[in-house]
């Protein structure tokens, strides 16, 4: 399983991507969080702006389908996307994701 993380200045863009990911059953347990970012300027001043972060869980380590959806729906220059491997897996949560047992190989 991996944690999928998308960050953008547009919450509507993230909601559109999330809707497609959920419809295709590629992720589970989504959250979108609003935060503040600060960019330093000259003279001790700074620029403050809102940023949104979408996180969700995907069982797949290979995220090609997710990347394809993100690229297709990307309509923002500020969109950032990355995945983080999850070592401590919640198997009940993972079983809700499409293709849970697809191509699973047991290793001893």
N, C-alpha and C positions, 0 to 999 in steps of 0.2 A: 504494500500500500504506500501511496505517496500523498502528501498534502499539496494541493494545488493552490497557488497564491497568485492573484492578479491584483494590481494596484492601478488606479486611474484617478484623474480629477473629475471624471464624469460618472456619477452613480448610475445613470440611465444606460450607459455602455456596459457596465458590469452586470446590471440586471438583465440586459438582453443576452449576454453571453451565458449567464447563469441559467436562464430559461431554456436555452438550447441544450446545455449540458445536462440539465435535469430531464428534459424530454427524451434525450438519447440514453438516459440512465448511466451516465459516465461518472457521476459524482454523487456523494451523499453528505449530509450534515453541513450544509452551506451556511455561512454567516457573512454579512457585509458590515464593516465597522468604519465609521467616519473618524478622521483624525486631523490634526493641524500639522502643517509643515512650515518650517521657517527657513528662508533663504537670506543669508547675511548680505547686506549692502554696505557701501562705503559710509564712513562717518558713524559707525556704531548703530546704524539703522538696520531694519530687516523687513522682508516681505513675508506676510503670513497668508497662507491659502489652505483650503480644505482638500483633503485627499481621502479616497475610499479604498479599502482593502477587502477583497473577496477571498475567503478561504473555504476550501471544501476538501473532502477525502475521496481519493480515487484508488481502487484496488490495483489498477494497472500500473506497472512500472514503466511500460512503454506508453507515452502520452501522445502518439501521433494523431489520434482522433481528436483529442482535446486541442492540440496545436492547430489542427486544420480548422476547427470551429473558431478559435481565437483569431486566427489570421483572416478568416472569412468575414467575421463580424467586427474586426478592428476598424474603428472610425475615429481614432484619437492618437495623437502623437505622444501622449503622456502615459500610454498603457505599458505596464511592466508585467512580465509573466515569468514565474519560476516554479519549480517543484522541489519538495523536501521529502526525502525518504522517511518513513515512519517505522521505527524499529519495534516499538511496543504496539503490536497490532490488536485491535478490537475485532475479533472474528465475527461477532454478531453484527457489528456495523458494516464490516466488509461484505457480508453475505447479501446485503441490500443492493449492492452495486452489480450492474449487468455483467454477465460472464464471469462470475466469481470463481468457478472451478474450471474455466476454459484453460486448457494447456497447462494445468498444474502438474508439476513433476516432483515426486517425493525424493528427497536426497537423504541418505543415511550417513 
